[in-house]
Amino acid sequence: MKTKLSKNIYTLFFVLVFLSTSCTNDFEEMNKDPYKVEDISTGPLFGTVQKSIKQELHYMYQIQQNLNGDLYCGYMTSPNPYENDHNNSTYSLMDGWNETPYKYRMTGIMKPISQILKLSDERSKDFIAIAKILRVLGMHEVTDSYGPIPYSSYGVYDTYAPYDSQKEVYDSFFKDLAEADKFLKEVIAKNPAKSAFKKYDYMLGGDYSKWRRLGNSLRLRLAIRISNVDYARAKMEAEKAVANGVLNETDGVVGMLDVTSSNPLYTISNVWHDAKLGANMESILVGLKDPRLEKYFTPTEDAKAKALGTNYTLSTGEAVRFQGIRNGVRLVNKGLRTGFSTLGKPWQESQEKMTPIYFIVPAEIYFLRAEGALKGFNMNGTAEALYKEGVEVSMKQWGVEISKVGTYLNDETSHPSDYVDPINQENNIVAASHVSIKWDESLSKEEKLEKIITQKWIANFPNGQESWSEFRRTGYPKLHVIKTNDSYAIENGQVDSKIKIRRLPFPKGEVKDNIAEVKKAYQYLSSGKDNAGTRLWWDTGSNKFN
């Protein structure tokens, strides 16, 4: 992994933007063919945007997501003792790592989208709509990492970028998505076969109906996100999204796939061996006997781990052991745990160019609707039915035998298992949760929510950024306390070990170059302090059901 960011990367983004827009000097004189504006002026910029939502270049992706969201949600842990075992895993936050989710997306999403919207007009409503959907898709991960960000007035001023509060950012998101839905509905009605965007589309093959469903699915995701802080707004937005049409099982995974590049997780996990099964995922999936575990990861090759005995039976009937790494332990030496469970077949050499970078899996939409129904929203189904559909859809996505799905859904006795570290017994810890799988209508809404979110967490793999946000919002799935907390030794730390990390501090470069606005942004934070223990606007610490 490269821990220093190269200025050449950012220069490249600016060059791409310049080259893609330099041919627009004679914009007013162009032929009025409605496709000319799109093809000549704005189309090439969309590739930059789609590839910037989550970087496909391995070391960029690693510090954009794998060493924060993937880590903090409990999916994966690195065996590498970066910075002498004082790094993000122990809450000794790395400034160079933590500024990356902000910088890459501001440069690669906000700047090109601003150009697209400036160069578009009434004749290119389809491109306007897709631009706004992409902007929300990428930037909601930024605000959900940091809190306040520049959004509504981005690009208006040359020398500084005004910050919006997170509430204001979400208001803009909902406005963007409502307008995108309106525009795409109009375009589809007038010309159902239109697909001018197809040659620029790394995600949905230029299918405008799918783009419309993606926009509404984002609207549903974000509506549920604010349901604990603004129930009425959440209900309204969620119900509108479902009424307008959201993604379903037949739409498949929404992700970014460039067949000329390998999935970054292939390099990070199976070449560098920098990402292994997290102890939380081991505990939950091993304990629940979840058949998706062998799809996500491989059994351990470590002799000391194998000596502990088997803990899982593969679909072939073979008994094996899956071995994870607990967050926040002193690793000492990378070689001690490189034989622990690594990412599975989709992220290995045989399939690394066929596996997209995941943005939304179809099962997520069913779990969002299940939670909405639990909260009293009209989601076209009951919480129980949608919960079961979510599990079934996820199992189908991963090729689990249909006969096993029913058995899994009826399991009321399996629970997450305790964690044992074969290298250092001091890292052992009991399971954080006693959640089971089978739906029980007699349970409280809080207990039902734990089931829904735990299964959504399993299904959302490997989208750790989204699962970290949902963990912070709901408290589920319950995760182990980190072993070592270094946060109080750093200026922007102060993370409670039990509450865990809540956000990333603002990038040092932004604090230096945009200090007046960043100071205003401090006032939008719940504690007024730019530290990693501060809760975001939607992170209320309790779940609201009506």
C-alpha positions as CSV (number, residue, x, y, z in Angstrom):
1,M,0.0,0.0,0.0
2,K,1.1,3.5,-0.7
3,T,0.4,5.8,2.2
4,K,1.5,9.1,0.5
5,L,-0.9,10.7,-2.0
6,S,0.6,11.9,-5.2
7,K,-0.2,15.3,-6.4
8,N,-0.1,13.8,-9.9
9,I,-3.4,12.0,-9.2
10,Y,-5.2,15.2,-8.6
11,T,-3.6,16.9,-11.6
12,L,-4.8,14.0,-13.7
13,F,-8.4,14.7,-12.7
14,F,-8.1,18.3,-13.7
15,V,-6.5,17.4,-17.0
16,L,-9.4,14.9,-17.7
17,V,-11.9,17.6,-17.0
18,F,-10.1,20.1,-19.2
19,L,-9.7,17.8,-22.1
20,S,-13.3,16.7,-21.9
21,T,-14.7,20.2,-21.9
22,S,-12.2,22.1,-24.1
23,C,-14.2,21.5,-27.2
24,T,-17.2,23.6,-26.0
25,N,-15.9,27.1,-27.0
26,D,-18.4,27.2,-29.9
27,F,-21.2,25.8,-27.8
28,E,-23.8,28.4,-29.0
29,E,-23.0,27.6,-32.6
30,M,-23.5,23.9,-32.4
31,N,-26.0,22.1,-34.4
32,K,-29.2,21.8,-32.5
33,D,-29.4,18.1,-32.7
34,P,-30.3,17.2,-29.1
35,Y,-27.5,14.6,-28.9
36,K,-24.7,16.9,-30.0
37,V,-24.4,18.7,-26.6
38,E,-24.2,15.4,-24.8
39,D,-21.8,13.6,-27.1
40,I,-19.3,16.4,-27.6
41,S,-19.5,18.4,-24.4
42,T,-20.4,16.3,-21.4
43,G,-20.5,12.6,-22.1
44,P,-16.8,11.8,-21.5
45,L,-16.9,13.4,-18.1
46,F,-19.3,10.7,-16.8
47,G,-16.5,8.1,-16.9
48,T,-14.5,10.2,-14.5
49,V,-17.5,10.6,-12.2
50,Q,-18.4,6.9,-12.1
51,K,-14.9,5.8,-11.5
52,S,-14.5,8.4,-8.7
53,I,-17.5,7.2,-6.6
54,K,-15.2,4.3,-5.5
55,Q,-11.8,4.4,-7.0
56,E,-10.9,1.4,-9.1
57,L,-7.1,1.9,-8.7
58,H,-6.2,-0.5,-5.8
59,Y,-4.3,1.8,-3.5
60,M,-6.8,4.6,-4.0
61,Y,-9.7,2.3,-3.1
62,Q,-7.7,1.0,-0.1
63,I,-7.5,4.4,1.5
64,Q,-10.8,5.6,0.2
65,Q,-12.8,2.8,1.7
66,N,-11.0,-0.3,2.8
67,L,-9.1,1.3,5.7
68,N,-12.1,3.1,7.1
69,G,-15.6,1.9,6.1
70,D,-14.7,-1.8,5.5
71,L,-12.8,-1.7,8.8
72,Y,-15.2,0.2,11.0
73,C,-18.2,-1.8,9.9
74,G,-16.5,-5.1,10.9
75,Y,-16.2,-6.7,7.5
76,M,-12.4,-6.8,7.1
77,T,-9.2,-6.1,9.1
78,S,-5.7,-5.8,7.8
79,P,-2.9,-8.0,9.3
80,N,-0.5,-5.2,8.5
81,P,0.7,-3.2,11.6
82,Y,0.8,0.1,9.8
83,E,2.7,2.9,11.6
84,N,4.0,0.5,14.3
85,D,0.5,-0.7,15.1
86,H,-0.9,2.9,15.6
87,N,-3.4,3.5,12.8
88,N,-7.1,3.6,11.9
89,S,-7.7,0.2,13.4
90,T,-6.7,1.5,16.9
91,Y,-8.3,4.9,16.3
92,S,-4.9,6.5,15.9
93,L,-6.3,8.3,12.8
94,M,-4.1,8.7,9.8
95,D,-4.5,12.1,8.2
96,G,-3.3,10.9,4.8
97,W,-5.9,8.1,4.8
98,N,-8.8,10.0,6.2
99,E,-8.6,12.9,3.8
100,T,-8.9,10.6,0.7
101,P,-12.6,9.9,0.7
102,Y,-13.1,13.7,0.6
103,K,-10.5,14.8,-1.9
104,Y,-11.1,12.1,-4.5
105,R,-14.8,12.7,-4.7
106,M,-14.6,16.5,-4.6
107,T,-12.1,16.4,-7.5
108,G,-13.6,13.5,-9.4
109,I,-17.3,14.0,-8.8
110,M,-18.2,17.6,-7.8
111,K,-16.0,19.3,-10.3
112,P,-17.1,17.3,-13.4
113,I,-20.7,17.3,-12.4
114,S,-20.6,21.1,-12.1
115,Q,-19.2,21.2,-15.7
116,I,-21.9,18.9,-16.9
117,L,-24.7,20.9,-15.4
118,K,-23.3,24.2,-16.7
119,L,-23.1,22.8,-20.2
120,S,-26.5,21.1,-20.2
121,D,-29.9,22.5,-21.1
122,E,-33.5,21.5,-21.7
123,R,-32.4,19.2,-24.6
124,S,-30.4,17.0,-22.3
125,K,-32.6,16.3,-19.4
126,D,-31.5,12.7,-19.4
127,F,-27.9,13.6,-18.8
128,I,-28.9,16.2,-16.2
129,A,-30.9,13.5,-14.3
130,I,-28.1,11.0,-14.4
131,A,-25.5,13.6,-13.3
132,K,-27.6,14.4,-10.3
133,I,-28.1,10.8,-9.4
134,L,-24.4,10.1,-9.6
135,R,-23.6,13.2,-7.5
136,V,-25.9,12.0,-4.7
137,L,-24.6,8.4,-5.0
138,G,-21.0,9.6,-4.5
139,M,-21.4,12.5,-2.2
140,H,-23.7,11.0,0.3
141,E,-20.8,8.8,1.3
142,V,-18.7,11.9,1.9
143,T,-21.3,13.6,4.1
144,D,-21.9,10.3,5.9
145,S,-18.2,10.2,6.7
146,Y,-17.5,13.8,7.7
147,G,-20.9,15.5,8.3
148,P,-21.0,19.1,6.9
149,I,-19.6,19.4,3.3
150,P,-19.6,21.9,0.4
151,Y,-22.6,21.0,-1.8
152,S,-25.3,23.4,-2.7
153,S,-22.9,26.3,-3.6
154,Y,-20.0,24.2,-4.8
155,G,-18.2,26.0,-7.7
156,V,-20.0,29.3,-7.2
157,Y,-16.9,30.9,-5.6
158,D,-13.4,30.7,-7.0
159,T,-11.4,31.0,-3.8
160,Y,-13.5,29.1,-1.2
161,A,-16.2,26.4,-0.9
162,P,-19.1,27.2,1.5
163,Y,-20.1,24.4,3.8
164,D,-23.7,23.2,4.2
165,S,-24.9,21.6,7.4
166,Q,-25.7,17.9,7.0
167,K,-29.4,18.6,7.1
168,E,-29.0,21.1,4.3
169,V,-27.0,18.6,2.3
170,Y,-29.7,16.0,2.7
171,D,-32.3,18.5,1.6
172,S,-30.3,19.1,-1.6
173,F,-30.0,15.3,-2.1
174,F,-33.8,14.9,-2.0
175,K,-34.3,17.8,-4.3
176,D,-31.7,16.4,-6.8
177,L,-33.3,13.0,-6.7
178,A,-36.9,14.3,-7.1
179,E,-35.8,16.3,-10.1
180,A,-33.9,13.4,-11.6
181,D,-37.0,11.2,-11.3
182,K,-39.2,13.8,-13.0
183,F,-36.7,14.3,-15.9
184,L,-36.2,10.6,-16.5
185,K,-39.9,9.9,-16.4
186,E,-40.5,12.6,-19.1
187,V,-37.6,11.3,-21.3
188,I,-38.9,7.7,-21.0
189,A,-42.4,8.7,-21.8
190,K,-41.4,10.7,-24.9
191,N,-38.8,8.2,-26.2
192,P,-38.8,4.8,-24.5
193,A,-35.9,3.5,-26.7
194,K,-33.6,6.5,-26.1
195,S,-30.2,5.4,-24.8
196,A,-27.8,8.3,-25.6
197,F,-25.9,7.6,-22.4
198,K,-25.1,4.0,-23.1
199,K,-21.6,4.5,-24.4
200,Y,-20.6,6.4,-21.3
201,D,-22.3,4.0,-18.9
202,Y,-20.1,1.7,-16.7
203,M,-23.1,0.9,-14.5
204,L,-26.5,0.2,-16.1
205,G,-25.9,-0.2,-19.8
206,G,-27.7,3.1,-20.6
207,D,-31.0,1.7,-19.4
208,Y,-32.9,4.9,-18.3
209,S,-35.6,2.9,-16.5
210,K,-32.9,1.3,-14.3
211,W,-31.4,4.7,-13.8
212,R,-34.8,6.0,-12.6
213,R,-35.1,3.0,-10.2
214,L,-31.6,3.7,-8.9
215,G,-32.4,7.3,-8.2
216,N,-35.5,6.3,-6.3
217,S,-33.6,3.6,-4.4
218,L,-31.1,6.2,-3.3
219,R,-34.0,8.3,-2.2
220,L,-35.3,5.4,-0.1
221,R,-31.8,4.7,1.3
222,L,-31.4,8.3,2.4
223,A,-35.0,8.6,3.7
224,I,-34.4,5.6,6.0
225,R,-31.1,7.2,7.0
226,I,-32.8,10.3,8.5
227,S,-35.7,8.4,10.0
228,N,-34.4,8.7,13.6
229,V,-33.9,12.5,13.3
230,D,-36.8,13.5,11.0
231,Y,-39.5,10.9,11.0
232,A,-42.1,12.8,9.0
233,R,-39.7,13.8,6.2
234,A,-38.3,10.2,6.1
235,K,-41.8,8.8,5.8
236,M,-42.7,11.2,3.0
237,E,-39.5,10.6,1.0
238,A,-39.5,6.8,1.5
239,E,-43.1,6.4,0.4
240,K,-42.6,8.6,-2.7
241,A,-39.5,6.6,-3.6
242,V,-41.3,3.3,-3.4
243,A,-44.4,4.6,-5.3
244,N,-42.1,5.9,-8.1
245,G,-40.4,2.5,-8.4
246,V,-37.2,1.2,-6.8
247,L,-34.7,-1.5,-7.7
248,N,-35.8,-5.1,-7.4
249,E,-34.3,-8.6,-7.6
250,T,-34.2,-8.7,-11.5
251,D,-32.1,-5.5,-11.7
252,G,-29.2,-7.3,-10.1
253,V,-26.2,-5.6,-8.4
254,V,-25.6,-1.9,-9.2
255,G,-21.9,-1.3,-9.5
256,M,-19.1,0.1,-11.6
257,L,-17.4,-2.4,-14.0
258,D,-14.5,-1.5,-16.3
259,V,-13.4,-4.8,-17.9
260,T,-10.0,-3.3,-18.6
261,S,-9.2,-3.1,-14.8
262,S,-9.1,-5.6,-12.0
263,N,-11.4,-5.2,-9.0
264,P,-9.2,-3.3,-6.4
265,L,-10.2,-5.8,-3.6
266,Y,-8.4,-8.5,-5.6
267,T,-5.1,-6.7,-5.3
268,I,-5.6,-5.5,-1.7
269,S,-6.7,-8.9,-0.4
270,N,-5.2,-11.6,-2.6
271,V,-2.0,-10.0,-3.9
272,W,-1.0,-7.7,-1.0
273,H,-2.7,-9.7,1.7
274,D,-3.7,-6.4,3.3
275,A,-7.4,-7.4,4.0
276,K,-8.6,-10.4,5.9
277,L,-11.8,-11.6,7.3
278,G,-12.9,-9.4,10.2
279,A,-13.6,-11.0,13.6
280,N,-17.1,-9.5,13.7
281,M,-17.9,-11.1,10.3
282,E,-16.4,-14.4,11.5
283,S,-18.5,-14.3,14.7
284,I,-21.8,-13.5,13.0
285,L,-21.6,-15.7,9.9
286,V,-19.9,-18.7,11.6
287,G,-22.3,-18.5,14.4
288,L,-25.4,-18.3,12.2
289,K,-24.0,-21.0,9.9
290,D,-24.5,-18.6,7.0
291,P,-23.9,-20.2,3.6
292,R,-22.7,-16.9,2.2
293,L,-19.5,-17.1,4.3
294,E,-17.8,-19.5,1.9
295,K,-18.8,-17.2,-1.0
296,Y,-17.3,-14.1,0.7
297,F,-14.1,-15.6,2.1
298,T,-11.8,-18.6,2.0
299,P,-11.0,-21.0,4.8
300,T,-7.8,-20.3,6.7
301,E,-4.5,-21.7,5.7
302,D,-2.8,-20.8,9.0
303,A,-1.6,-23.9,10.9
304,K,-2.2,-22.3,14.3
305,A,-5.7,-21.4,13.4
306,K,-6.4,-24.9,12.0
307,A,-5.1,-26.3,15.3
308,L,-8.1,-24.7,17.1
309,G,-10.4,-27.0,15.2
310,T,-13.1,-26.6,12.6
311,N,-15.9,-24.0,13.0
312,Y,-17.8,-24.3,9.7
313,T,-19.1,-26.9,7.2
314,L,-18.8,-26.1,3.5
315,S,-21.6,-26.8,1.0
316,T,-19.4,-29.8,-0.1
317,G,-19.7,-31.3,3.4
318,E,-16.0,-30.5,4.3
319,A,-15.4,-29.2,7.8
320,V,-13.0,-26.2,7.8
321,R,-12.1,-23.2,9.8
322,F,-12.6,-19.5,8.9
323,Q,-10.3,-17.3,10.9
324,G,-10.7,-13.5,11.2
325,I,-8.8,-10.7,12.9
326,R,-10.2,-8.5,15.7
327,N,-10.1,-4.8,15.2
328,G,-7.7,-2.8,17.3
329,V,-5.3,-5.5,18.3
330,R,-1.6,-5.1,18.3
331,L,-0.6,-7.1,15.2
332,V,3.2,-6.9,15.8
333,N,4.1,-8.5,12.5
334,K,2.1,-8.9,9.2
335,G,3.4,-12.4,8.7
336,L,1.7,-13.7,11.8
337,R,-1.8,-13.5,10.2
338,T,-1.3,-13.6,6.4
339,G,-2.7,-17.1,6.4
340,F,-6.0,-16.1,7.9
341,S,-9.2,-16.1,5.7
342,T,-8.9,-13.9,2.6
343,L,-11.6,-12.7,0.1
344,G,-13.3,-15.4,-1.9
345,K,-13.6,-16.3,-5.6
346,P,-15.2,-13.1,-6.9
347,W,-12.0,-11.2,-5.8
348,Q,-9.5,-13.8,-6.9
349,E,-7.5,-13.9,-10.1
350,S,-10.0,-15.9,-12.1
351,Q,-12.8,-13.4,-11.7
352,E,-11.2,-10.1,-10.7
353,K,-12.1,-8.4,-14.0
354,M,-15.7,-9.6,-13.9
355,T,-16.6,-8.5,-10.4
356,P,-17.9,-4.9,-10.2
357,I,-17.2,-2.4,-7.5
358,Y,-20.5,-2.7,-5.5
359,F,-22.8,0.4,-5.0
360,I,-26.1,-1.2,-4.2
361,V,-27.1,-4.9,-4.0
362,P,-30.8,-5.8,-4.7
363,A,-31.3,-7.3,-1.2
364,E,-30.6,-3.9,0.4
365,I,-33.8,-2.4,-1.1
366,Y,-35.9,-5.2,0.5
367,F,-34.3,-4.6,3.9
368,L,-34.8,-0.8,3.6
369,R,-38.5,-1.4,2.9
370,A,-38.7,-3.9,5.8
371,E,-37.4,-1.3,8.2
372,G,-39.7,1.3,6.7
373,A,-42.7,-1.0,7.2
374,L,-41.6,-1.6,10.8
375,K,-41.6,2.1,11.3
376,G,-45.1,2.5,9.9
377,F,-44.3,3.6,6.3
378,N,-46.2,2.3,3.3
379,M,-43.6,0.0,1.7
380,N,-46.0,-2.3,-0.2
381,G,-45.4,-5.2,2.1
382,T,-45.0,-6.2,5.8
383,A,-41.8,-6.0,7.7
384,E,-41.7,-9.8,8.0
385,A,-42.4,-10.5,4.3
386,L,-39.8,-8.0,3.1
387,Y,-37.2,-9.3,5.6
388,K,-37.6,-12.8,4.3
389,E,-37.5,-11.5,0.7
390,G,-34.3,-9.7,1.4
391,V,-32.6,-12.8,2.7
392,E,-33.9,-14.9,-0.2
393,V,-32.7,-12.3,-2.8
394,S,-29.3,-12.1,-1.2
395,M,-28.9,-15.9,-1.2
396,K,-29.9,-16.1,-4.8
397,Q,-27.4,-13.4,-5.7
398,W,-24.6,-15.6,-4.2
399,G,-25.8,-18.8,-5.8
400,V,-26.9,-20.5,-2.5
401,E,-29.1,-23.6,-3.1
402,I,-32.8,-22.8,-2.7
403,S,-33.2,-25.7,-0.4
404,K,-30.9,-24.1,2.1
405,V,-32.7,-20.7,2.2
406,G,-35.8,-22.1,3.9
407,T,-33.7,-23.9,6.5
408,Y,-31.7,-20.8,7.2
409,L,-34.8,-18.6,7.6
410,N,-36.4,-21.1,10.1
411,D,-33.3,-21.3,12.2
412,E,-34.1,-19.9,15.7
413,T,-31.3,-21.5,17.7
414,S,-28.1,-20.3,16.0
415,H,-26.4,-17.2,17.3
416,P,-23.1,-15.3,16.7
417,S,-20.1,-17.2,18.1
418,D,-17.3,-16.2,20.4
419,Y,-14.0,-15.1,18.8
420,V,-10.6,-16.8,19.4
421,D,-7.3,-15.5,18.2
422,P,-4.8,-18.3,17.7
423,I,-1.8,-15.9,17.8
424,N,-2.7,-14.1,21.1
425,Q,-5.3,-15.4,23.4
426,E,-5.6,-12.0,25.0
427,N,-7.5,-10.9,22.0
428,N,-10.3,-13.4,22.5
429,I,-13.8,-12.0,23.1
430,V,-17.3,-13.3,23.5
431,A,-19.9,-12.6,20.9
432,A,-21.3,-9.1,20.9
433,S,-24.9,-10.2,20.1
434,H,-27.3,-13.0,20.6
435,V,-29.4,-12.3,17.5
436,S,-31.0,-15.2,15.7
437,I,-32.4,-15.5,12.2
438,K,-36.1,-16.6,12.3
439,W,-38.6,-13.8,12.4
440,D,-40.7,-13.7,15.5
441,E,-43.7,-11.4,15.5
442,S,-43.9,-11.4,19.3
443,L,-40.5,-9.6,19.6
444,S,-40.2,-5.9,20.2
445,K,-39.6,-3.5,17.3
446,E,-36.1,-2.9,18.5
447,E,-35.4,-6.7,18.4
448,K,-36.9,-7.0,15.0
449,L,-34.8,-4.1,13.8
450,E,-31.7,-5.9,15.0
451,K,-32.6,-8.8,12.8
452,I,-33.3,-6.6,9.8
453,I,-30.1,-4.7,10.0
454,T,-27.9,-7.7,10.8
455,Q,-29.2,-9.4,7.7
456,K,-28.8,-6.2,5.7
457,W,-25.2,-6.0,6.9
458,I,-24.5,-9.5,5.7
459,A,-26.2,-8.9,2.4
460,N,-24.4,-5.6,1.7
461,F,-21.0,-7.1,1.7
462,P,-18.5,-5.8,0.6
463,N,-19.9,-2.3,0.6
464,G,-18.4,-1.4,4.0
465,Q,-19.0,2.4,3.8
466,E,-22.8,1.8,3.7
467,S,-22.7,-0.7,6.5
468,W,-20.6,1.6,8.7
469,S,-23.2,4.3,8.2
470,E,-26.1,1.9,9.1
471,F,-24.2,0.6,12.1
472,R,-23.8,4.2,13.4
473,R,-27.4,5.0,12.7
474,T,-29.0,1.9,14.3
475,G,-26.3,0.3,16.6
476,Y,-26.6,-2.9,14.6
477,P,-25.2,-5.4,14.1
478,K,-23.6,-5.3,17.5
479,L,-19.9,-5.3,17.1
480,H,-16.9,-6.2,19.3
481,V,-15.2,-3.4,21.3
482,I,-11.8,-2.7,19.8
483,K,-8.9,-4.1,21.8
484,T,-6.7,-1.0,21.9
485,N,-7.9,2.6,21.7
486,D,-5.2,5.2,20.8
487,S,-7.6,8.0,20.1
488,Y,-7.0,10.1,23.2
489,A,-3.3,10.5,22.2
490,I,-4.2,12.5,19.1
491,E,-5.8,15.9,18.6
492,N,-8.8,14.8,16.5
493,G,-9.4,11.5,18.4
494,Q,-11.5,11.1,21.6
495,V,-13.4,8.1,20.5
496,D,-15.3,6.2,23.2
497,S,-14.4,2.5,22.8
498,K,-18.0,1.4,23.5
499,I,-19.7,3.9,21.2
500,K,-16.9,3.5,18.6
501,I,-15.8,5.9,15.8
502,R,-18.6,8.1,14.5
503,R,-17.0,10.2,11.7
504,L,-13.7,11.2,10.0
505,P,-12.1,14.5,10.9
506,F,-12.0,17.2,8.2
507,P,-9.0,16.9,5.8
508,K,-5.9,18.8,7.0
509,G,-5.6,20.4,3.6
510,E,-9.2,21.7,3.7
511,V,-8.6,23.0,7.2
512,K,-5.6,24.9,5.9
513,D,-6.9,26.2,2.6
514,N,-10.6,26.8,3.5
515,I,-10.3,27.6,7.2
516,A,-13.0,30.2,7.5
517,E,-15.6,27.8,6.1
518,V,-14.3,24.8,8.0
519,K,-14.7,26.8,11.3
520,K,-18.3,27.5,10.3
521,A,-18.7,23.7,9.7
522,Y,-17.5,23.0,13.3
523,Q,-20.7,24.8,14.5
524,Y,-22.8,22.3,12.5
525,L,-21.3,19.4,14.4
526,S,-23.2,18.1,17.5
527,S,-20.2,18.6,19.8
528,G,-18.8,21.6,18.0
529,K,-15.5,19.8,17.8
530,D,-13.8,18.2,14.8
531,N,-13.1,14.9,16.3
532,A,-13.9,11.3,15.4
533,G,-16.1,10.7,18.4
534,T,-18.7,13.4,17.3
535,R,-22.1,12.0,16.2
536,L,-23.5,13.2,12.8
537,W,-26.9,14.8,12.4
538,W,-28.7,11.6,11.7
539,D,-26.8,9.6,14.3
540,T,-29.1,10.2,17.3
541,G,-28.1,7.2,19.4
542,S,-31.6,5.7,19.5
543,N,-34.1,4.3,17.1
544,K,-37.4,5.9,16.4
545,F,-40.4,3.8,15.1
546,N,-43.3,6.3,14.9
